[in-house]
Amino acid sequence: MPRPFDLLVIGDANPDVVVGPVPRAPEFGQREQLVETGRMLLGGSAAITACGAARLGLRVAFAGRVGDDAAGAFVRTVLAERGVDVSALATDPELPTPLTTVLTHGADRAILTAPGCLTATGPRDVPDRLLAASRHVHAGSFFLMPRLARSLGGIFARARGHGAATSLDTNDDPAQCWAPELLGPVLKFVDVLLPNAAEARALAAALAPASPELALASPELAPESPEGDGADIGPATAAAALARLGPLVVLKDGAAGALAHDGAVLTRTAAVPADPVDTVGAGDSFDAGFIAAVLHGLDLPAALSLAAACGALSTRAHGGTEAQPTWDEARAAALTTRPGSTA
């Protein structure tokens, strides 16, 4: 019997105030500086992924929390307008909706987030009826929601019990600790881990001391681009190390394209050529593309290429959701990439 939803996305949803391009070091001292653009757009890794998946034609539901305020109403309205079911988007009676300010500088950005009700988001915000009604369950921004993070392993276990696949994009850890004691047990229930290159290196380094079997220094996993003290490891090395903990690791590497590692085989794809207007949310659109491709039955190289296309095409406009592609657009763009290679 078909399930009502292809995808349930769990996690963060908030307005993004995107400002820029800004000077590399904005001046304090009450100096007023002018920038070219300033926009309020839908943000949050999970929310951007949900919108991207809906744009690709998936039936998407969202579970999370916003405040009882104008920012929360904005988030709820925009998600619904993008075709995302928000019946499980809870309203916090006390804490405000999270708010993120994104300062752009060329292809780089600084992200300032006031977490608001993210700290209160927890397992009660994820109805079991939606876990049972979805083919795939995805979570974003692991480190921004400590209460949800502590219960995510159980949530994913229940999703798997209902026959759903699972995926996780941890995003950055503001504390730069990467919580191996918290994340390690969750990875046992994650089918697909979706970090970017920097996150993958940090996650592998944090998890390795607790998992000697990773053997990061083995010859076949030698760093591609060691730096100075040799502490850095390359993307493929990090992906291989994390894959040994269980999940398929699908790694976003910007202009270098993307790669996947299942613990034995490395698959790569080239980037889709792009002249980005704004890279905010590109990784989240990549996530949506990969999930949609897998649910459409594409093999790993094709799914990797389509995900790379979704990430690249999303940079055509400001904000994370304004230029997300349709399925046909993404498929056409994916054909311009070098086919995925394995090693």
N, C-alpha and C positions, 0 to 999 in steps of 0.2 A: 504494500500500500504506500503510495507516495507521501512523503512528509510535507507538512505545510511550508517549511522553510529549508532553503539550501544551506543557509549560514546564520549562526547566532554569533554576534560579536559582543564581547564583554569588556568593559573598561571605561576609559576617560572620554568625556565630551565637554567641550568648553568653547567660548569665543576665543579666536586668535586675533589680536590687534597687530597687524603686520605693518611695520614702519621701515622705510628705507629708500634708497641705500643711505646708511648712516656712516659718519666718519668712524674709522677703526676704534678711536677712543672718544666717545661723546664727552663734551665738556660739562662739568658740574659748575657750581657757583652761580646757579640760576641763569645761566646763559641760554638763550633761546636760539635753536638752530633749525633751519628749514630743510626738509627732505622732500624727495620727489613724490612719494606715495605714502598713503596711510589708509588702511582698510580694516574693517571688522568682518571676519570670515569665520566659518565653522572650523574649529580645531579639535585637537585631541587625537592621538594616534588611532585609537579604536574607532572613533567617529569617522575619521577620514577613510579608514579601511572599509567601514560599513557602506559609506557613500560610493566608494569606488566599486565595490562588489555589486551594489544595486545598479550602478551605471552600466556594468557589464552584463546585466540581465539576471542576476541572482535574486532570489527571494530572501530578503535579509531582515532579521530582527536584531534589536539592540537591547542589552541589559546594562544598566549603570545607574548613575545618580546625578541629579542637578539640584541647585537650590531653588527656593521659592522666590524667584526674583526675575527681573527683566532679562538677565543673561541666560537663565534657565529656559525661559519662554522662547528666546531666540534659538537656542540649541534644539529644543523640541520641535519648533516649527521648521527649521532648515532640514533636520533629519527626515521629518515626515514628507517635506516637499521633494526630497531626493528619493523617495520610495522606500524608506526604511521604517519598519514597524517599531513604534516607540511605546507600545502598551506596557512594556516592562521597564521603562525609564522612570525610576522612582524620583520623587520630589522630597528633598531633605527639609524638614520643618525649621531647622535652626541654622545650619551652615550654608554659606553662599556657594553659588556656582563657581567652579575653578575659572581662572582667567590667565591667559598667556599673552605676553607681549613678545613679538618676534622682531628683532633688529637685524635687518639684512645688510650685507656688505659683499657685493659681488655674489659669488656662489656660496659664500659662508653666511652663517647666521648665529646670533646669540639668542637664547631662549630663556625668558624669565617667567616663571609660573607661580601663581598664588594657588595652593592646592585646594582651598575651600573644602567642599564635601568629599573630595577624593579620599581623605583619610577615614571617612565613615563608610565608604563603599565596601560591602562585604558579601558573604555567601547568601544572605537573605535577599540580596538584590538580583539573584540569578534563579528564576523559577525552574523547578524541575520539569514543568510542562514544556518549557522551551528547549531544555536539553533533550527531551524525548522527541521533540518535533523537528529537530534540525539534523541535517546530514553532516555538518561540520561545525565545530565550535572553536572560535578564535579569541584570544585575549591579547590586549596591548597594555603598554606602560606598567609593567609588573612592579617596578620600584616606587611608583607614585602612590600605590594603594596597598599599604602594608597589611591591612586587615584582609583584603581580598587575596593578596599574595599568600598569606598563611593558609588559606583554604583552597587555593587553586588546584592543588593536586587532587583533592577530593572531588572538586567540581568536574575536572577532566576525567577522573575515574568514573563518575556517574555518566558523563557523556559517552564515554567508550562503552559502558554497560548498556546504553541505549543504541549502540551501533554507530555512533558518530566518530569521525576523525577529529583530531585536535591540533591546534597550532598556537604558537606564542611568539610575539615580538616584545622582548623585554624593554626595548628602547634604552635610553641612557639612565644611569644611576646617579642622581644628583650628589649623593654622598660618596660616590666612587669606591664603594666597598664591595658591591656586586653580590653580597649576601649568599655565599655558597651553601651555607647551612640551611637557607630557606629555598633557594632555587634548585639545588641538587636533587632533593626528593621529588620536586614537581616535574623535572625532566623525564622521570620514569613514565609519566603519563602524557608526554608531548610527542605527537607524531612528526611535526615539522617545527623547527626552530628557525626564526627569521631575523637574525641580527644584521647590522651593517658591519663593515670590516673592523672598525674601531671597537665596537661592542663585542664582536666575536673574540678579538684578541684579549680584551679585558676579562670576558667571561671565562675563556680558557685558562688564563693566568690565575684567576681566582679559584676555579674549580680544580685545577691540577694538584695543588698540595693535598687536597682531600681525596684525590683519586690517582694514586701513583701509577695505576695501570694505563694511564693516558700516554705515558712514555713520549713526551713532547720532543725529546732530544734524539729519538730514533732516526736513522739515516733517511728513511723514506719520508719523514716529516720535517726535514731540515728547513729552517726559515728561508723564505724567498728573499726578504729584504732586511737583514739584520741591521740594527743601528748601534752605534757607539758601544754601549756596555753589553750588547747581545741580549738584552732583556726582551726586546720586541720579537714577535713572531709574525710570519706572513699570514695572509688570509686563508690560504689552503691548509696551512698547518693548523691554524685555530679551528677551522671547520672540521678537519679530521679528528682533532682532539675532542671537540664537543660531540661529534657523531658517535664516538665510542661510549658516550653516556646513554645512547639510545635513540635520539631523534634523528631524522633526516635534517641536515643543516643546510639551509638555503641562504646564501650570504650575498648581500648587496654591496657592490664595490664601485659605485659611481661611474666615472668615465672608463674604468677598467672592465665594466660589465657586471657579471654575476657568476656565482659558482654554487654548486651543490655537492655535498659529500654524505654518503650513506654509511660511512665507516669502512668501506672497502674501495669504492669507486668515486673518483672526482669527475664532475661534469661542469663544463664552463660554457658561457655564452658571451658574445661581445655586446657592448653597449649599443643602443639605438642612437644614432647621431641626433643631437639636440642643441639648440641655442637657447638655454634656459632663461626665462623671465624671472622665475622664482622657484627654488628647489624645496620650499616648505612642503612637507607631506609626501615627497616623492617616494620615500621608502614605504609609506603606508599604502600608497597606490600600487606599488610593486607587490606588497602582501596580498592585496585584493586580486591582482592579476594572477598570482601563482595559485591561490585558492580556487579561483574561478576555472583556471585551466585544468587543474586536477579534477574538479567536479565535472568538467566537460569530458574527461577521459583522455586528455592529452598525455603523452609520455613525458618523462622528466626533461629531456632536452628541449622539447617544444614548450613545455610549461615554463621553463626557465627563460626562454626567449620572449614568450608572451608577457611574463612578469616584468622583464627589463623594458619592454615596449611601454607597458602601463606606467612605469616609473618615469620614463623619459617624456612621454606625452603629457603627463600631469604638470610638467614644468612650463607649459606654454602660457600660463596666466598666473596672476598673483593668488596666493593661498593654496591650500591643499586639495580643494575639491572643484574649483572653477573649470579646470581643463581636463578632468579625468575622462578617459576615452570610452567609447562604446566597444562592444565586443568586436565588431567589424573593423573599427579603426585600429584596435590593438592587434588583431590578426594580420592586417595589412602591414603595419609597422614591424611586426615580428619577422616578417618575411625578408626584411632588409638587413637583418643581423646575420652574422656568421652562424651556421648551425651549431648547436651545442656539441662540444667535443668531450670525450671521456678519456680517462687515464687510470 
